[in-house]
Amino acid sequence: MAAAKPKIHPVVAGVTARIVDRSRATRADYLRRMDAAGSAEVGRAKLSCANWAHAFAGAPIKDKLTAMSGTQPNLGVVTAYNDMLSAHQPFERFPEVIRDAVREVGATAQVAGGTPAMCDGVTQGRPGMELSLFSRDVIAMSTGIGLTHDAFDAVMCLGVCDKIVPGLFMGALAFGHLPVIFAPAGPMPSGIPNAEKALVRAEYAQGKVDRATLLETEIASYHSPGTCTFYGTANSNQMMMEVMGLHLPSTAFVHPETGLRDALTAAAAQRAVELARTGKGRMADVINEKAIVNGIVALLATGGSTNHAIHLVAMARAAGVIIDWTDMDQLSSVTPLLTRIYPNGTADVNAFQAAGGVAFVVRELARSGHIHSDVTTVMGKGIAAYFQEPLLIDGKLVWRDGLTESLDTTILRPASDPFDHEGGLRLLQGNLGRAVIKVSAVKPEHRIVEAPARVFDSQEGFLAAFKAGELDHDGIAVVRFQGPRANGMPELHSLSPGLGVLQDRGFRVALVTDGRMSGASGKTPAAIHVTPEALDGGPLAYVRDGDVIRVDAETGELHIRIEMHELMARKRARPTESQDWGYGRELFGAFRAGVSPAEQGASVCFSGLHGGGKPEIRDVSDPNWVNAAVDA
């Protein structure tokens, strides 16, 4: 007798139904456009002989002969290769692996185009970080440029890191009438323990060790080709591509430059060709409301990156699906936390993979009813294929059932015995706006902070005050003019060591900002992505040193202890320094002017989609304050 289909959790079902209803018009419009694109002839039939000849002018003679037949699929590859990103360095040789693989099944493959790929680890704390979030939409646009040659029957996307996968995802959805498979490169082998790295960073922030010691530690941590091994945005990306059905199963955390990695890349290429031949698995059908909910839940269950409170919103909108932070908050409240991976623990993704990995997480969430099993993936109908793991036997790729029990319950646990009964991402709202906070790495005793504000208009201002010893007291650091319109919403990861030191000294501290924190956000409470941002007239523009602010992650409160009429009567602060030139920033003025608010994805590509414009903010004490703030 077949096993009973798991019953979906009522909150998951309710949030999904609300998303479906909210997205009815935009989703229908997206599907109409994809149906129209898919009803046209395949690319090779639409192109004239001259067009088709141009497309293969540089190809080997064997590929030209295959293409001339007009009967075999042509696979378009969009790659984010560069050799500055350790995670993307292995992609240099992937195109040849893909070409060889599809030749074996009588098809062709071409690199359709490349996309930029910034390394946030290089630009952290530097002016270049102000282009990082905008690079996501540039990647989406460049993906569209590569695929708009209209010469392809399926697509492979090669990308791993922070903005790259969301950008590839958004761009590929514009060609959702085609099957699309994402192929990762995998993580680097483990370096020094994450706890040791964090300790040295904290000691350097206090001047206890020199720069040479810090550099030695960092090199020991980031040391070879492959993704950084902490569970930040890059590895959160890979987990979600798997759970949303765009990877082959259990491919996210296989090391680069191994026989298994090459076999999986080849198999992904051949699967894309198979989908093209059968007319199944188009991306528009794989990515729907249920798949987006599955991605959110899996992110929450694994304590993933807060950056996806922005990215997932933009990614969903590319498929006509409208989500917001209330959806994420409600899903988080019922999602079991199944992993402890740095920064939510001490283990890295290699240890997570060894303990059971994504296959274990997917099985547990499906069987507990926290994700939808009745979805379409690149593997076909249903989620069960993602309970499997690959291995090489005598050089042949085979699949086996993944682990049904965790090999290390300090890293990975079943849904019946989780680390926590919630996912740890919470919505904060009040008379300072709406924000998100990640509490999965914050100890309960640090989750409520009410203290005087210390206001900074830049992260450099905070760091200078910290080094001068001016912050050795209870306090809430307000770092404003860091939103998407102000300066592109850079990550403020350089604040983490100082805030952590202050907390370790026994002070009650928190961060409130309209900027972002890193995917490695850690132990200090941080109300991030505050919307409306200060430059847009949000209340943060009126906060002064000494104002008492309450950040309460237990009740979801973000409040300033001052009457709103008094706050709004103050003179509105403006940025004190120019943030619109140098390091390429002058090229992105149109992006800053046209970007949507954080809760709508901080996107240029979809800023005009239904639900665009300024966010609807409902404060518990004064529902009309946002209009006064924006108009002031």
C-alpha positions as CSV (number, residue, x, y, z in Angstrom):
1,M,0.0,0.0,0.0
2,A,1.3,3.5,-0.9
3,A,2.3,5.7,1.9
4,A,-0.3,8.3,2.9
5,K,0.3,11.7,1.4
6,P,1.5,14.1,4.2
7,K,-1.0,16.7,5.3
8,I,0.2,20.2,4.8
9,H,0.6,22.3,7.9
10,P,-2.5,24.6,8.2
11,V,-0.4,27.8,8.5
12,V,1.7,26.8,5.4
13,A,-1.5,26.1,3.6
14,G,-3.1,29.4,4.7
15,V,-0.1,31.5,3.7
16,T,0.1,29.7,0.3
17,A,-3.6,30.4,-0.3
18,R,-3.1,34.0,0.5
19,I,-0.2,34.3,-1.8
20,V,-2.1,32.7,-4.6
21,D,-5.0,35.0,-4.1
22,R,-2.8,38.1,-3.9
23,S,-0.9,37.1,-7.0
24,R,-3.8,36.0,-9.1
25,A,-3.6,38.8,-11.7
26,T,0.2,39.1,-11.9
27,R,0.7,35.3,-12.0
28,A,-1.9,34.9,-14.8
29,D,-0.3,37.7,-16.8
30,Y,3.1,36.0,-16.4
31,L,1.8,32.6,-17.5
32,R,0.0,34.2,-20.4
33,R,3.3,35.6,-21.6
34,M,5.1,32.3,-21.2
35,D,2.4,30.4,-23.0
36,A,2.7,32.9,-25.9
37,A,6.4,32.5,-26.0
38,G,6.2,28.7,-25.9
39,S,3.6,28.5,-28.6
40,A,6.0,30.0,-31.1
41,E,8.4,27.7,-33.0
42,V,11.7,26.6,-31.5
43,G,14.6,29.0,-31.8
44,R,16.3,27.2,-34.7
45,A,13.1,27.2,-36.8
46,K,12.3,30.9,-36.1
47,L,15.8,32.1,-37.1
48,S,16.6,32.7,-40.8
49,C,19.4,30.7,-42.4
50,A,21.7,33.7,-42.0
51,N,20.8,34.1,-38.4
52,W,21.4,30.4,-37.7
53,A,24.7,30.5,-39.6
54,H,25.9,33.4,-37.4
55,A,24.9,31.5,-34.3
56,F,27.2,28.5,-35.2
57,A,29.9,30.3,-37.2
58,G,32.5,29.7,-34.5
59,A,31.4,26.1,-33.5
60,P,33.3,22.9,-34.2
61,I,32.3,21.2,-37.5
62,K,30.5,18.3,-35.6
63,D,28.3,20.8,-33.8
64,K,27.6,22.7,-37.1
65,L,26.5,19.5,-38.7
66,T,24.2,18.7,-35.7
67,A,22.8,22.2,-35.8
68,M,22.2,22.2,-39.6
69,S,19.9,19.2,-39.2
70,G,17.4,21.5,-37.5
71,T,16.1,18.7,-35.3
72,Q,18.3,18.6,-32.2
73,P,18.1,20.8,-29.1
74,N,20.6,23.6,-28.5
75,L,21.3,24.3,-24.9
76,G,22.1,27.9,-23.9
77,V,24.6,28.3,-21.0
78,V,24.6,31.5,-18.9
79,T,27.8,31.6,-16.8
80,A,28.9,33.9,-14.0
81,Y,32.5,32.6,-14.3
82,N,35.4,34.7,-13.1
83,D,38.4,33.6,-11.2
84,M,38.3,36.2,-8.4
85,L,35.3,34.4,-6.8
86,S,36.6,31.1,-5.4
87,A,33.1,29.7,-5.8
88,H,33.0,30.6,-9.5
89,Q,36.5,29.7,-10.5
90,P,35.5,26.1,-11.2
91,F,33.1,27.3,-13.8
92,E,36.0,28.0,-16.2
93,R,35.9,24.4,-17.4
94,F,32.2,23.7,-17.0
95,P,31.2,24.7,-20.6
96,E,33.4,22.0,-22.1
97,V,32.0,19.4,-19.7
98,I,28.5,20.5,-20.8
99,R,29.3,20.5,-24.5
100,D,30.8,17.0,-24.3
101,A,27.8,15.7,-22.3
102,V,25.2,17.0,-24.8
103,R,27.1,15.7,-27.8
104,E,26.8,12.2,-26.3
105,V,23.0,12.6,-26.7
106,G,23.1,14.2,-30.1
107,A,22.6,17.8,-29.0
108,T,24.6,21.0,-28.9
109,A,25.4,23.6,-26.2
110,Q,26.7,27.1,-26.4
111,V,27.7,29.8,-23.9
112,A,24.8,32.2,-24.5
113,G,26.4,34.9,-22.4
114,G,28.2,35.9,-19.2
115,T,27.1,37.9,-16.2
116,P,29.1,40.0,-13.8
117,A,29.7,38.4,-10.4
118,M,30.9,40.5,-7.5
119,C,32.6,39.0,-4.5
120,D,31.0,40.6,-1.4
121,G,33.9,39.2,0.7
122,V,36.2,41.5,-1.3
123,T,34.0,44.6,-1.2
124,Q,32.8,44.3,2.4
125,G,33.2,47.7,4.1
126,R,34.4,49.3,0.8
127,P,32.5,51.7,-1.5
128,G,32.1,48.9,-4.1
129,M,29.7,47.2,-1.8
130,E,27.2,49.9,-2.7
131,L,26.9,48.3,-6.2
132,S,26.4,44.8,-4.8
133,L,22.7,44.6,-4.5
134,F,22.2,46.5,-7.8
135,S,24.4,43.8,-9.5
136,R,21.6,41.4,-9.0
137,D,19.4,43.3,-11.4
138,V,22.3,43.8,-13.8
139,I,22.8,40.0,-13.7
140,A,19.1,39.5,-14.5
141,M,19.3,41.9,-17.4
142,S,22.5,40.3,-18.8
143,T,20.9,36.9,-18.5
144,G,18.1,38.2,-20.6
145,I,20.5,39.7,-23.1
146,G,22.3,36.3,-23.6
147,L,19.1,34.4,-24.0
148,T,17.3,36.9,-26.2
149,H,19.2,35.5,-29.2
150,D,16.3,33.1,-29.2
151,A,18.4,30.2,-30.4
152,F,18.0,27.9,-27.4
153,D,15.7,25.1,-26.4
154,A,16.8,24.8,-22.8
155,V,19.0,26.7,-20.4
156,M,21.7,26.0,-17.9
157,C,22.7,28.7,-15.3
158,L,26.1,28.6,-13.7
159,G,26.2,30.6,-10.5
160,V,26.6,30.3,-6.8
161,C,27.1,33.4,-4.8
162,D,25.1,36.2,-3.1
163,K,23.4,38.3,-5.8
164,I,24.4,36.0,-8.7
165,V,21.9,33.2,-8.3
166,P,18.9,35.5,-7.5
167,G,19.9,37.5,-10.6
168,L,20.2,34.4,-12.8
169,F,16.9,33.2,-11.5
170,M,15.1,36.5,-12.2
171,G,16.6,36.7,-15.7
172,A,15.9,33.1,-16.6
173,L,12.2,33.5,-15.6
174,A,11.8,35.9,-18.4
175,F,12.4,32.8,-20.6
176,G,10.3,30.6,-18.4
177,H,8.8,28.9,-21.4
178,L,12.1,26.9,-21.6
179,P,13.4,24.3,-19.1
180,V,16.1,25.8,-16.9
181,I,18.6,23.9,-14.7
182,F,21.0,25.5,-12.3
183,A,24.4,23.8,-11.8
184,P,26.6,24.8,-8.8
185,A,30.3,24.4,-8.3
186,G,30.3,23.2,-4.7
187,P,32.0,24.3,-1.5
188,M,35.7,24.4,-0.8
189,P,37.1,21.9,1.8
190,S,36.9,23.0,5.4
191,G,39.5,25.5,6.7
192,I,40.0,26.6,10.3
193,P,37.0,26.3,12.7
194,N,34.5,29.1,12.3
195,A,34.7,29.9,16.0
196,E,38.4,30.5,15.8
197,K,38.0,32.8,12.8
198,A,35.3,34.8,14.7
199,L,37.5,35.1,17.8
200,V,40.5,36.5,15.8
201,R,38.2,39.0,14.1
202,A,36.9,40.2,17.5
203,E,40.4,40.4,18.8
204,Y,41.5,42.5,15.8
205,A,38.5,44.9,16.3
206,Q,39.8,45.5,19.9
207,G,43.4,45.9,18.8
208,K,44.6,42.7,20.5
209,V,46.1,41.2,17.5
210,D,47.8,42.7,14.5
211,R,46.7,42.8,10.8
212,A,49.2,40.0,9.9
213,T,47.5,37.7,12.3
214,L,44.1,38.6,11.0
215,L,45.2,38.0,7.4
216,E,46.8,34.6,8.3
217,T,43.5,33.6,9.8
218,E,41.4,34.7,6.9
219,I,43.6,32.9,4.4
220,A,43.3,29.7,6.4
221,S,39.6,30.1,6.2
222,Y,39.2,31.0,2.5
223,H,41.9,28.9,0.9
224,S,40.8,27.1,-2.3
225,P,38.4,26.9,-5.2
226,G,34.8,26.5,-4.1
227,T,32.2,28.3,-2.0
228,C,33.0,29.8,1.4
229,T,31.9,27.1,3.9
230,F,29.8,29.2,6.3
231,Y,26.0,29.2,5.8
232,G,25.6,32.6,4.3
233,T,23.8,33.8,1.2
234,A,25.8,31.8,-1.3
235,N,25.1,28.4,0.4
236,S,21.5,29.5,1.2
237,N,21.1,30.0,-2.6
238,Q,22.2,26.5,-3.4
239,M,20.0,24.9,-0.8
240,M,16.9,26.8,-2.1
241,M,17.7,26.0,-5.8
242,E,17.5,22.3,-4.7
243,V,14.3,22.6,-2.7
244,M,12.6,24.7,-5.4
245,G,13.4,22.0,-7.9
246,L,16.0,23.7,-10.2
247,H,19.0,21.5,-9.3
248,L,19.5,17.8,-9.7
249,P,19.1,16.3,-6.2
250,S,21.8,16.7,-3.6
251,T,24.2,18.6,-5.9
252,A,24.6,21.8,-3.8
253,F,27.4,20.7,-1.5
254,V,29.6,18.4,-3.6
255,H,33.2,19.6,-3.8
256,P,34.5,21.1,-7.1
257,E,37.1,19.4,-9.2
258,T,35.9,15.9,-8.3
259,G,34.7,13.1,-10.5
260,L,31.3,13.3,-8.9
261,R,31.0,17.1,-9.5
262,D,31.8,16.6,-13.2
263,A,29.3,13.7,-13.5
264,L,26.5,15.8,-11.9
265,T,27.3,18.8,-14.3
266,A,27.1,16.4,-17.3
267,A,23.9,14.8,-16.0
268,A,22.3,18.2,-15.5
269,A,23.1,19.1,-19.1
270,Q,21.7,15.9,-20.5
271,R,18.6,16.3,-18.3
272,A,18.1,19.8,-19.8
273,V,18.2,18.3,-23.3
274,E,15.8,15.6,-22.3
275,L,13.3,18.1,-21.0
276,A,13.7,20.1,-24.2
277,R,12.9,17.0,-26.3
278,T,9.8,16.1,-24.2
279,G,8.5,19.6,-23.8
280,K,8.3,19.2,-20.0
281,G,9.8,21.0,-17.0
282,R,9.6,24.5,-18.2
283,M,10.7,27.0,-15.6
284,A,7.4,28.7,-15.5
285,D,5.8,25.5,-14.2
286,V,8.6,24.6,-11.8
287,I,8.5,28.0,-10.1
288,N,5.0,28.8,-8.8
289,E,3.5,29.8,-5.5
290,K,4.1,26.4,-3.9
291,A,7.7,26.3,-5.0
292,I,8.3,29.8,-3.6
293,V,6.8,28.8,-0.2
294,N,9.0,25.7,-0.2
295,G,12.0,27.9,-0.7
296,I,11.0,30.2,2.2
297,V,10.3,27.3,4.5
298,A,13.6,25.6,3.7
299,L,15.5,28.8,4.2
300,L,13.9,29.2,7.6
301,A,14.4,25.6,8.6
302,T,18.1,25.9,8.0
303,G,18.7,29.3,9.5
304,G,19.6,30.8,6.1
305,S,20.6,34.3,5.1
306,T,18.6,37.4,5.9
307,N,19.4,38.7,2.4
308,H,16.7,36.5,1.1
309,A,14.1,38.6,2.9
310,I,14.9,40.9,-0.1
311,H,16.0,38.5,-2.8
312,L,13.1,36.0,-2.5
313,V,10.6,38.9,-2.9
314,A,12.3,40.0,-6.1
315,M,12.7,36.4,-7.4
316,A,9.0,35.6,-6.8
317,R,7.9,38.8,-8.6
318,A,9.8,37.6,-11.6
319,A,7.3,34.8,-11.8
320,G,4.3,37.0,-11.0
321,V,4.2,35.9,-7.4
322,I,3.8,38.6,-4.7
323,I,5.1,37.8,-1.2
324,D,6.0,40.0,1.7
325,W,7.6,39.9,5.1
326,T,4.3,39.0,6.9
327,D,4.3,35.8,4.9
328,M,7.8,35.0,5.9
329,D,7.1,35.9,9.5
330,Q,4.0,33.6,9.7
331,L,5.9,30.7,8.0
332,S,8.8,31.2,10.4
333,S,6.5,30.9,13.4
334,V,5.7,27.3,12.5
335,T,8.9,26.1,10.8
336,P,11.1,23.8,12.8
337,L,14.8,24.8,12.9
338,L,16.6,21.7,11.8
339,T,20.2,22.8,11.5
340,R,23.0,24.5,13.4
341,I,25.5,25.7,10.8
342,Y,27.8,28.7,11.3
343,P,26.8,31.5,12.1
344,N,23.9,29.7,13.9
345,G,26.3,27.0,15.2
346,T,29.9,26.0,14.8
347,A,29.7,23.5,12.0
348,D,30.2,24.4,8.3
349,V,28.3,23.2,5.2
350,N,30.7,20.3,4.7
351,A,29.8,18.9,8.1
352,F,26.1,19.5,7.4
353,Q,26.4,17.6,4.1
354,A,28.1,14.7,5.8
355,A,25.4,14.6,8.6
356,G,22.6,14.2,6.0
357,G,22.5,17.4,4.0
358,V,19.7,18.8,1.9
359,A,18.2,15.4,1.2
360,F,17.5,14.9,4.9
361,V,16.1,18.4,5.3
362,V,13.7,18.0,2.3
363,R,12.5,14.6,3.5
364,E,11.8,15.8,7.0
365,L,10.0,19.0,5.8
366,A,7.9,17.0,3.3
367,R,6.9,14.3,5.8
368,S,6.1,16.9,8.5
369,G,3.9,18.8,6.0
370,H,5.9,22.0,6.1
371,I,6.6,22.0,2.4
372,H,4.4,21.2,-0.6
373,S,5.2,17.7,-2.1
374,D,2.9,18.1,-5.1
375,V,5.2,20.3,-7.1
376,T,6.9,20.0,-10.5
377,T,10.7,19.9,-10.5
378,V,13.3,19.4,-13.2
379,M,13.2,15.8,-12.1
380,G,9.4,15.5,-12.8
381,K,6.4,15.4,-10.6
382,G,6.7,15.5,-6.8
383,I,9.4,16.3,-4.3
384,A,10.5,12.7,-3.5
385,A,13.4,12.7,-6.0
386,Y,15.1,15.2,-3.7
387,F,15.2,12.6,-0.9
388,Q,18.1,11.0,-3.0
389,E,21.8,11.4,-3.1
390,P,24.3,10.8,-5.9
391,L,27.5,8.8,-5.9
392,L,29.9,7.3,-8.4
393,I,30.3,3.6,-8.7
394,D,32.9,2.4,-11.2
395,G,32.8,5.8,-12.8
396,K,29.0,5.7,-13.3
397,L,26.6,8.2,-11.6
398,V,24.0,6.4,-9.6
399,W,21.4,7.5,-7.0
400,R,20.5,6.1,-3.6
401,D,18.1,7.1,-0.9
402,G,19.5,9.7,1.4
403,L,20.0,9.2,5.1
404,T,16.9,8.8,7.2
405,E,18.6,9.6,10.5
406,S,21.1,12.4,11.1
407,L,24.7,11.3,11.7
408,D,25.2,14.3,14.0
409,T,22.3,15.7,15.9
410,T,24.4,18.7,17.1
411,I,24.3,19.8,13.4
412,L,21.1,18.3,11.9
413,R,17.9,17.1,13.5
414,P,14.6,15.7,12.5
415,A,11.4,17.7,12.4
416,S,10.2,15.7,15.4
417,D,13.1,17.0,17.6
418,P,14.2,20.3,16.2
419,F,16.7,22.8,17.7
420,D,13.7,25.2,17.9
421,H,10.1,25.1,16.9
422,E,10.4,28.3,14.8
423,G,12.6,29.3,12.0
424,G,14.1,32.3,13.6
425,L,13.3,35.1,11.1
426,R,10.8,37.6,12.5
427,L,9.0,40.7,11.4
428,L,9.5,43.8,13.5
429,Q,7.1,46.7,13.1
430,G,6.1,49.8,15.0
431,N,6.4,53.6,14.7
432,L,9.9,53.2,13.1
433,G,8.6,51.1,10.2
434,R,8.9,47.5,9.3
435,A,12.1,45.4,9.5
436,V,13.3,41.9,9.8
437,I,15.4,40.3,12.5
438,K,17.2,37.0,12.5
439,V,17.1,35.5,16.0
440,S,18.2,31.9,15.3
441,A,21.8,32.9,16.3
442,V,20.8,35.3,19.0
443,K,20.5,34.0,22.5
444,P,17.0,34.6,24.2
445,E,18.5,36.9,26.8
446,H,19.7,39.3,24.0
447,R,16.5,39.4,22.0
448,I,15.0,42.4,23.8
449,V,16.9,45.7,24.0
450,E,15.5,49.1,25.1
451,A,18.3,51.7,25.2
452,P,19.3,55.2,24.1
453,A,20.1,55.6,20.4
454,R,23.4,56.5,19.0
455,V,22.8,57.7,15.5
456,F,25.3,57.4,12.6
457,D,24.9,58.2,8.9
458,S,27.6,55.7,7.8
459,Q,29.2,52.6,9.0
460,E,32.5,54.4,9.1
461,G,31.0,56.7,11.8
462,F,30.1,53.7,13.9
463,L,33.5,52.1,13.6
464,A,35.3,55.4,14.5
465,A,33.1,55.7,17.7
466,F,33.7,52.1,18.6
467,K,37.5,52.5,18.3
468,A,37.4,55.7,20.3
469,G,35.7,53.8,23.2
470,E,32.6,56.0,22.9
471,L,30.1,53.0,22.8
472,D,30.9,51.2,26.0
473,H,27.4,51.4,27.4
474,D,23.9,50.1,26.7
475,G,22.8,51.5,23.4
476,I,21.1,51.0,20.1
477,A,23.2,51.9,17.1
478,V,21.1,53.5,14.4
479,V,22.9,53.4,11.1
480,R,20.8,55.2,8.5
481,F,21.0,56.3,4.9
482,Q,21.9,52.8,3.9
483,G,18.8,51.9,2.0
484,P,18.5,51.0,-1.7
485,R,17.7,54.6,-2.7
486,A,20.4,56.1,-0.6
487,N,23.4,54.1,-1.6
488,G,22.3,50.7,-3.0
489,M,21.8,49.1,0.4
490,P,25.3,47.7,1.2
491,E,25.9,44.9,3.6
492,L,27.1,46.3,7.0
493,H,29.0,43.2,8.0
494,S,32.0,45.3,9.2
495,L,29.8,46.3,12.2
496,S,29.4,42.8,13.4
497,P,32.7,42.4,15.3
498,G,32.3,45.7,17.2
499,L,28.7,45.0,18.2
500,G,29.7,41.5,19.3
501,V,32.5,42.8,21.4
502,L,30.2,45.3,23.1
503,Q,27.7,42.5,23.8
504,D,30.5,40.3,25.2
505,R,31.4,43.1,27.6
506,G,28.0,42.9,29.1
507,F,26.3,45.8,27.4
508,R,22.8,45.5,26.0
509,V,23.2,46.5,22.4
510,A,21.4,46.2,19.1
511,L,21.5,47.6,15.6
512,V,18.7,49.4,13.7
513,T,19.4,50.1,10.1
514,D,17.8,50.6,6.7
515,G,20.7,48.7,5.3
516,R,21.5,45.0,5.1
517,M,23.7,42.7,7.2
518,S,25.7,39.9,5.8
519,G,24.4,36.4,5.2
520,A,26.6,35.6,8.2
521,S,24.7,37.8,10.5
522,G,25.2,36.5,14.0
523,K,24.7,36.9,17.7
524,T,23.8,40.6,18.1
525,P,20.2,41.6,17.5
526,A,19.8,43.6,14.3
527,A,16.6,45.2,13.0
528,I,17.6,45.4,9.3
529,H,16.0,46.5,6.0
530,V,14.0,49.1,7.9
531,T,11.3,50.4,5.5
532,P,10.6,53.2,4.6
533,E,14.3,54.0,4.4
534,A,15.6,57.3,5.9
535,L,16.2,58.9,2.5
536,D,12.6,58.2,1.5
537,G,11.4,60.2,4.6
538,G,11.2,57.3,6.9
539,P,11.2,58.0,10.7
540,L,14.9,57.0,10.9
541,A,15.6,60.4,9.4
542,Y,14.2,62.1,12.5
543,V,15.9,60.0,15.2
544,R,18.5,61.8,17.4
545,D,21.1,60.6,19.8
546,G,19.6,59.7,23.2
547,D,16.1,58.8,21.9
548,V,15.0,55.6,23.6
549,I,14.3,52.8,21.1
550,R,12.9,49.4,21.9
551,V,13.9,46.4,19.7
552,D,11.8,43.4,20.9
553,A,12.2,40.3,18.9
554,E,9.8,38.4,21.2
555,T,6.8,40.7,20.6
556,G,7.9,41.9,17.1
557,E,8.2,45.6,18.2
558,L,10.3,48.3,16.7
559,H,9.4,51.4,18.6
560,I,10.8,54.8,19.5
561,R,9.7,56.1,22.9
562,I,8.5,59.5,21.7
563,E,5.2,60.8,20.4
564,M,4.9,60.7,16.7
565,H,3.8,64.3,16.3
566,E,6.9,65.4,18.3
567,L,9.2,63.2,16.2
568,M,7.8,64.5,12.9
569,A,8.1,68.1,14.0
570,R,11.8,67.8,14.0
571,K,14.0,68.8,11.1
572,R,14.6,65.9,8.8
573,A,18.2,64.7,8.6
574,R,19.9,64.5,5.2
575,P,22.9,62.4,4.2
576,T,26.1,64.3,5.3
577,E,28.4,62.9,2.6
578,S,28.1,62.3,-1.2
579,Q,27.4,58.7,-1.9
580,D,26.8,58.8,-5.6
581,W,30.2,58.9,-7.4
582,G,33.4,57.0,-7.4
583,Y,34.0,53.2,-7.8
584,G,31.5,53.1,-10.6
585,R,28.6,54.4,-8.4
586,E,27.9,57.3,-10.8
587,L,26.8,54.8,-13.4
588,F,23.9,53.7,-11.2
589,G,22.0,56.9,-10.6
590,A,19.0,55.6,-12.5
591,F,19.0,52.5,-10.3
592,R,18.9,54.5,-7.1
593,A,16.1,56.7,-8.4
594,G,14.0,53.9,-9.7
595,V,14.6,51.1,-7.1
596,S,11.6,49.7,-5.2
597,P,11.6,49.5,-1.4
598,A,13.2,46.7,0.5
599,E,10.0,44.8,1.2
600,Q,9.2,44.8,-2.5
601,G,12.6,43.3,-3.3
602,A,14.7,46.5,-3.8
603,S,14.5,45.8,-7.5
604,V,14.8,48.0,-10.6
605,C,13.5,45.2,-12.8
606,F,10.2,44.8,-11.1
607,S,9.6,48.2,-9.4
608,G,6.5,48.8,-11.5
609,L,4.9,45.4,-10.8
610,H,1.5,45.3,-9.1
611,G,2.1,46.2,-5.5
612,G,4.8,48.7,-6.4
613,G,5.3,52.2,-5.0
614,K,5.8,53.0,-1.4
615,P,5.0,50.2,1.1
616,E,1.9,50.0,3.1
617,I,3.1,50.4,6.7
618,R,0.6,49.8,9.5
619,D,1.9,51.0,12.9
620,V,0.1,49.6,15.9
621,S,-0.2,53.0,17.5
622,D,-0.7,55.4,14.5
623,P,-1.7,53.9,11.2
624,N,-1.3,57.3,9.4
625,W,2.2,58.1,10.3
626,V,3.9,56.9,7.1
627,N,2.1,59.5,5.0
628,A,3.3,62.3,7.3
629,A,6.8,60.9,7.2
630,V,7.0,60.6,3.5
631,D,5.4,64.0,2.8
632,A,7.5,65.9,5.4
